[in-house]
């Protein structure tokens, strides 16, 4: 059974940092592009960062220069280092497969709240 478990969220002040982790199981993690997505209240889920199996990364303009995605294929884990956080980064963050792969069942996500 494929499972994605996100962790590392929390409450942080503007300008602070958080590191999110996502542990995958039940899949051949290393072959897939993976992404971090977020959904803010009243908004659609959006992709904020992705990383290919070979380590190439891509970022949404809103987080470029502040967020860093990485992966550890030996640990079946993908990370999101978030620096210089802003109130508009407040959202529930999820990991999942990224293009060209179709996302699988979503995990519970991890809540990130940035206070002003």
VOMI-361573 format. One record per residue (C-alpha): residue number from 1; x, y negated, z. Coordinates in nm, 4 decimals. Example, Ala and Ser with C-alpha at 12.3 -4.5 7.8 and 13.67 -1.06 7.14 Angstrom:
// residues 2
rec pos=1	px=1.2300	py=0.4500	pz=0.7800
rec pos=2	px=1.3670	py=0.1060	pz=0.7140
This chain:
// residues 116
rec pos=1	px=0.0000	py=0.0000	pz=0.0000
rec pos=2	px=0.1418	py=-0.3347	pz=-0.1062
rec pos=3	px=0.1651	py=-0.5857	pz=0.1732
rec pos=4	px=0.2966	py=-0.9408	pz=0.2044
rec pos=5	px=0.3471	py=-1.0866	pz=0.5509
rec pos=6	px=0.4300	py=-1.4539	pz=0.5880
rec pos=7	px=0.5775	py=-1.6108	pz=0.9012
rec pos=8	px=0.7650	py=-1.9150	pz=1.0235
rec pos=9	px=0.5019	py=-2.1854	pz=1.0071
rec pos=10	px=0.4273	py=-2.4300	pz=1.2833
rec pos=11	px=0.3768	py=-2.7900	pz=1.3854
rec pos=12	px=0.6558	py=-3.0312	pz=1.3003
rec pos=13	px=0.6976	py=-3.4058	pz=1.2847
rec pos=14	px=0.7524	py=-3.5990	pz=0.9641
rec pos=15	px=1.1091	py=-3.5492	pz=0.8489
rec pos=16	px=1.1453	py=-3.2164	pz=1.0237
rec pos=17	px=1.2310	py=-2.8754	pz=0.8861
rec pos=18	px=1.0858	py=-2.5270	pz=0.8832
rec pos=19	px=1.1971	py=-2.1976	pz=0.7319
rec pos=20	px=0.9286	py=-1.9639	pz=0.6100
rec pos=21	px=0.9794	py=-1.5917	pz=0.5558
rec pos=22	px=0.7786	py=-1.3396	pz=0.3583
rec pos=23	px=0.8350	py=-0.9685	pz=0.4009
rec pos=24	px=0.7133	py=-0.7455	pz=0.1196
rec pos=25	px=0.6431	py=-0.3745	pz=0.1404
rec pos=26	px=0.4972	py=-0.1115	pz=-0.0882
rec pos=27	px=0.6451	py=-0.2612	pz=-0.4048
rec pos=28	px=0.9741	py=-0.2648	pz=-0.5936
rec pos=29	px=1.0470	py=-0.6148	pz=-0.4688
rec pos=30	px=1.3717	py=-0.6762	pz=-0.6531
rec pos=31	px=1.2235	py=-0.6637	pz=-1.0048
rec pos=32	px=0.9591	py=-0.9301	pz=-0.9547
rec pos=33	px=0.9650	py=-1.3050	pz=-0.9704
rec pos=34	px=0.8306	py=-1.4293	pz=-0.6383
rec pos=35	px=0.6734	py=-1.7563	pz=-0.5428
rec pos=36	px=0.5619	py=-1.9643	pz=-0.2506
rec pos=37	px=0.2149	py=-2.1116	pz=-0.2853
rec pos=38	px=0.0183	py=-2.3423	pz=-0.0623
rec pos=39	px=-0.3406	py=-2.4437	pz=-0.0137
rec pos=40	px=-0.4289	py=-2.7643	pz=0.1620
rec pos=41	px=-0.7788	py=-2.8204	pz=0.3027
rec pos=42	px=-1.0219	py=-2.8972	pz=0.0222
rec pos=43	px=-0.7664	py=-2.8285	pz=-0.2499
rec pos=44	px=-0.6818	py=-2.5402	pz=-0.4777
rec pos=45	px=-0.3874	py=-2.3143	pz=-0.4156
rec pos=46	px=-0.0758	py=-2.4375	pz=-0.5931
rec pos=47	px=0.2635	py=-2.2885	pz=-0.6674
rec pos=48	px=0.5391	py=-2.4901	pz=-0.5008
rec pos=49	px=0.8477	py=-2.2785	pz=-0.5699
rec pos=50	px=0.9440	py=-1.9631	pz=-0.7535
rec pos=51	px=1.2489	py=-1.7437	pz=-0.7924
rec pos=52	px=1.3207	py=-1.4825	pz=-1.0561
rec pos=53	px=1.4696	py=-1.1416	pz=-0.9929
rec pos=54	px=1.8089	py=-1.2823	pz=-1.0903
rec pos=55	px=1.7793	py=-1.5828	pz=-0.8621
rec pos=56	px=1.6772	py=-1.8638	pz=-1.0971
rec pos=57	px=1.4542	py=-2.1119	pz=-0.9189
rec pos=58	px=1.1834	py=-2.3578	pz=-1.0111
rec pos=59	px=1.0032	py=-2.6188	pz=-0.8014
rec pos=60	px=0.6959	py=-2.8327	pz=-0.8175
rec pos=61	px=0.7823	py=-3.1989	pz=-0.8557
rec pos=62	px=0.6267	py=-3.2741	pz=-0.5175
rec pos=63	px=0.8834	py=-3.0601	pz=-0.3319
rec pos=64	px=1.1874	py=-3.0815	pz=-0.5570
rec pos=65	px=1.4959	py=-3.1785	pz=-0.3619
rec pos=66	px=1.3325	py=-3.0981	pz=-0.0267
rec pos=67	px=1.2422	py=-2.7284	pz=-0.0473
rec pos=68	px=1.4729	py=-2.4371	pz=-0.1280
rec pos=69	px=1.3525	py=-2.0901	pz=-0.2178
rec pos=70	px=1.5771	py=-1.7878	pz=-0.1792
rec pos=71	px=1.5467	py=-1.4110	pz=-0.1622
rec pos=72	px=1.7164	py=-1.1127	pz=-0.0061
rec pos=73	px=1.6406	py=-0.8087	pz=-0.2194
rec pos=74	px=1.8040	py=-0.5741	pz=0.0301
rec pos=75	px=1.5559	py=-0.6912	pz=0.2930
rec pos=76	px=1.2577	py=-0.7292	pz=0.0539
rec pos=77	px=1.2181	py=-1.0833	pz=0.1817
rec pos=78	px=1.1711	py=-1.4235	pz=0.0228
rec pos=79	px=1.2368	py=-1.7465	pz=0.2121
rec pos=80	px=1.1345	py=-2.1083	pz=0.1821
rec pos=81	px=1.3532	py=-2.3668	pz=0.3534
rec pos=82	px=1.1517	py=-2.6845	pz=0.3892
rec pos=83	px=1.3329	py=-3.0072	pz=0.4795
rec pos=84	px=1.2221	py=-3.3690	pz=0.4991
rec pos=85	px=0.8668	py=-3.2565	pz=0.5555
rec pos=86	px=0.5826	py=-3.4969	pz=0.4903
rec pos=87	px=0.2213	py=-3.4988	pz=0.6139
rec pos=88	px=0.1099	py=-3.4087	pz=0.2619
rec pos=89	px=0.2983	py=-3.0795	pz=0.2961
rec pos=90	px=0.0401	py=-2.9705	pz=0.5528
rec pos=91	px=-0.1173	py=-2.6514	pz=0.4201
rec pos=92	px=-0.1366	py=-2.2777	pz=0.4556
rec pos=93	px=0.1614	py=-2.1249	pz=0.2781
rec pos=94	px=0.1521	py=-1.7895	pz=0.1013
rec pos=95	px=0.4001	py=-1.5813	pz=-0.0913
rec pos=96	px=0.3155	py=-1.3636	pz=-0.3889
rec pos=97	px=0.4402	py=-1.2576	pz=-0.7282
rec pos=98	px=0.5030	py=-1.5413	pz=-0.9704
rec pos=99	px=0.4807	py=-1.5689	pz=-1.3497
rec pos=100	px=0.4939	py=-1.3705	pz=-1.5637
rec pos=101	px=0.3563	py=-1.1328	pz=-1.3011
rec pos=102	px=0.0012	py=-1.1394	pz=-1.1727
rec pos=103	px=-0.0388	py=-1.2112	pz=-0.8010
rec pos=104	px=-0.1514	py=-0.9215	pz=-0.5878
rec pos=105	px=-0.3735	py=-0.9322	pz=-0.2800
rec pos=106	px=-0.2976	py=-1.2392	pz=-0.0744
rec pos=107	px=-0.1669	py=-1.2133	pz=0.2797
rec pos=108	px=-0.2914	py=-1.4221	pz=0.5699
rec pos=109	px=-0.0417	py=-1.6972	pz=0.5054
rec pos=110	px=0.1365	py=-1.9141	pz=0.7583
rec pos=111	px=0.0120	py=-2.2570	pz=0.8649
rec pos=112	px=0.2379	py=-2.5583	pz=0.8310
rec pos=113	px=0.1242	py=-2.8809	pz=0.9934
rec pos=114	px=0.3273	py=-3.1987	pz=0.9595
rec pos=115	px=0.2336	py=-3.4787	pz=1.1942
rec pos=116	px=0.2866	py=-3.8431	pz=1.1031
